[in-house]
Amino acid sequence: MTPRARAFAELVRLPAALTVPGDTLAGAAAAGPLRARSLAMPAASVALYWAGMALNDWADRDLDAVERPERPIPSGRVSPRQALGAAVGLTAAGVGLAALAGGRPAAATAAVLAGAVWAYDTVLKDTPAGPVAMAAARGLDVLLGASAGGRTRAGLVPAGLLAAHTAGVTLLSRGEVHGTRPLTASLAGGVTVATGLAAAGHGRAALPVALAATYAGSVGSAQLAAVSSPDAGTVRRATGAGIRGMIPLQAALVARRSPLAAGGLLAAGPIVRAASKVVSPT
């Protein structure tokens, strides 16, 4: 990887993109059998995710200059103009790909999702509404998958579960630099357990239940460590576990419709873990 390519990989948190395709697949699985256009929608989802990551660093460039000077913009490896341009281009690509894959309903959902991403990064992130806004964006990403079949409402349950998980992880992630309070880590852990139980009940069959338990165990144990030791390093590890934990949660929601697709999602887990050692997903 060239220095420039590595800088942009860090800008968009490249490994974390593998936690995104499962959103649209979970939505599509709730809406009906997985079809070719259902499998094309993750490309739109990833483009919008990368747009959000680039925009996040552009919006945080002054704060990162103090707290994370190694990030691509404050270190001078990516200019603010380049980061903003990447965010704009990737947003347009995401909405365009959604339109190609799912027609007008998908394009409309993608446009709302893009608006939520931009609102979070530029206005809401540091407000009390921040975790809710991030959760809404993740839920909309699930609904994007359901919209490809014209049954957006069918994706409401998986959208709610992934939104709840995202709210907990986002709340916890606010302590990545200075640490957090045990109560905050406890709340995140409680959300994880509740989400796991709900996902298990939604799937009912053995495989979805096992995957939901895997999710709750892996993420919950990391958050429990943050309860007992809420320092910045432990919180970062718990946040990383929360990001990676989206994969077994998504797989649990997909497995009720397609065990094969769920297995494909799980295969991304070790790749994310290995890639995270090279490029941080947080």
N, C-alpha and C positions, 0 to 999 in steps of 0.2 A: 504494500500500500504506500503510495507516494505521500509526502507530507501534506500536500493540498487535499488529497482524497481523504486522508485521516482526519484533517481538520473538519471537513464537511460531514464525515461519519460521526464525529463527536458532536457537531452542531445538531444533527437530527436524531442523536441517540440511536444509531443504526441497529444495535441488537434488539432494542425494545420494540422495533417494528414487527418482529415475529410474534408479539403478543396481540397484534391487531387483527389479523385475518379471521381469528376465531369469533370476533364480534359479529361480523356480517354472516358468517356461517351459522352461528347460533340463531340469529334472526331468521335466516332462510330456512333452517330446520324447523323452526316453530311455525313457519308459514306453509310448509309442505315439503314434498320430496326435493332433495338437492338436485338442481339442474345445471346446465352449462352456464347460464347467466348468473346463477347463484355463486358459482366458482369464480366468475370474473369480477364480482363486486369487491372482493378484498383488495384489488389493486387500487380502486378509488379510495378505500378506507386508509390504506397505507400512505397514499399521497397526501391526504388530509392530515394524517398523524404527523408526517414529516413537516408539513407546513406549520403545524402548531409548535413543534419543537424548535424550528428555525425562528419563528416569531417570538417564542418565549425568550430565547437568548437575545434577540434584538431588543425586546422590551426591558430585559434585565441587565443590559450591558453596563450601566453605571454601577449597579449593585454588585455585579460579578467582578467588576474591577477591584472591589474592596474585599469581597468574601471568597471569590473563586477566580483569581487572576489567571489561572491556567486554562480557563475556558477559551474557545476559539476566538471570540471577538476581543476580549480584553488583552489576550496574548498577541493580538495583531495578525493571527493566521487567517482570519476571515474578517472582512470589513463590515460595518453595520449595514452599508448599502447592499452588499452581497447577500447578507442574511435576510434582509427585508425582501430583496428581489426573489430569493429562493422561496420565501413564504408565499409571496403573491403568485409566483408561477406554479407552485405545487398545489395551492388552493384551486386555481383555475383547472389544473390537470385533474384534481380529484372530482370536482363537479362535472367536468366533461366526461370522465370515465364512467361515472355513475349514470349519466344520461345515456351513454352508449350501451351500458350493461342492463339498465332497468327502465329506460324511457323516462317520461315526464315525472311520474311519481318519485322515482329514485333521484332524479335531478333536484326536485323540490326538497326532498329530505336532506340531500347532500348540501344544498344551499343553506338550510337551517343549521345543519351541523357545522358548516364553515363559519357561520355567524356566531355560533356558540364558542367555537375555538378562538376566534378573534376577540370576542368580548372577554373571555377568561384571561387571555394573555395580556391584553392592553388595559383592561379596566378592573376586572373583578378578582384577580388572583390574590391580591394581598388584603382583601376585604373578608368579613365573615362569610360572605356568599361564595368565596372561592371554591371550597370543596364541593358545594352544591352545583356550581357551574361546571366543574370538571366532571362530576358524576353525570350531569345532564348530557354533556358531550359524548361520554362513553355510551350512555343509553341510546342516544340518537344514532350512534354508529351501529348498534344492534338493529335498530329500526330500519337503517339503511339496507341491511341484508333482507329484511322481511319485505321491504318495498319493491324489491326486484320482481316478486310474484304478485304485486298489487294487493298484498294483504298486510299492510303495515301494522295494523292493530294486533295481529296475531303474535307479534314480537314483543308485546308489552311485558310479559312475565320475565323472559330472559333479559330484556333491557333493564328492568327494575333490579334484578339480581346483580348484574354487572355494574350498574350505577351505584348500588349500595356498597359493593366492594371498593369501587373507585373512590367514593367519598371517604371511606375509612383510611385507605392508603394515602390519599391526598392530605388528609388531616394529619396523619403521622409524619408525612414527608416534610412538613413545615419545621421539624426539629432536626433536619439533616445537618445543619451548620452549627447550631447552638444547643442541640439536645431538646428534649421535650419533657412533659410532666408524666408521671406514671398514670394519671387519670386519662390523659389523651391516648396513651398506648393501650390502656384497658378498653377504652371505647372502640378503638380500631379492632382490637381482638374480639370484642363482643359482636361487632358487625360481621367479622369473618365467620364466627361460629354460626350466627343466625343465617348468613347467606349460604353456608355449606348445608345446613339442615334444610333450608328451603329448596336448594338445588336437588338434594337427595329426594325430597318429597315430590318435586316436579318430574324427576326422571323415573322413579319407582323401580325400574328394573335393576338387576344386580350391577351391571357395568356403570350406569350413571351414578348409582349410590356409592360404588367404590371410588369413582373419580371425584365425587364431591367430598368424600372423606379424605382423600389424598390432598385435595386443595385445602380443606380446613386444617388438617394436621400440619402441612408444610408452612403455610402462612401463619397460622395461629401460634406455632411454636416460636417462630421468629419474633412475633409481636409480644409473646409472653416474656421473652428475653429483654425486650425493650421496657416492659413494665418494671422488672427488677433492676435494670440498669439502663436508664433513659438517656445515656450520653449520646453525643452526635454519631459516633462510630456505630454503635448498636442500632440506632435509629436508621442510619443509612443501610445497614444490612437488612433490617426488617422491611424497609421500603423496597429494596431490591427484591426481597422474597415476595412481597406483595405484587410487584410488577410481573415477576415470573409466574406467580400463582394464578394469574388470570388464565393461563393456558389450561391447567386441569379443570378449572371452573368452566371455561368455554367448552372443553371436551365433554364434560358431564352434561351440558345442555344440548350438545350436538349428538351424543351417543344414543339418545332415545330414538333418533331418526336414522342415523348412519354410524354404526360402530367403526366402519372403515375410515370415515372422515375424522372421527374422534381420535383414532390411532394416528392419523397423519398430523393432527394438531399436537399430540403428545410428543411426536418425534422432534418437534421444534424445541422442546424444553431443554434437552442437553446442548443444543446448538446455542440457545440464548445464554445458558450458563457459561459455556466456553467463550463465546464472543464477548461476554460482559467483563472478562478478565483483560480484554484488549481495549474495548471501548465501553465506558461506563453507560449503563442505561438510565441513570438518574441525573 
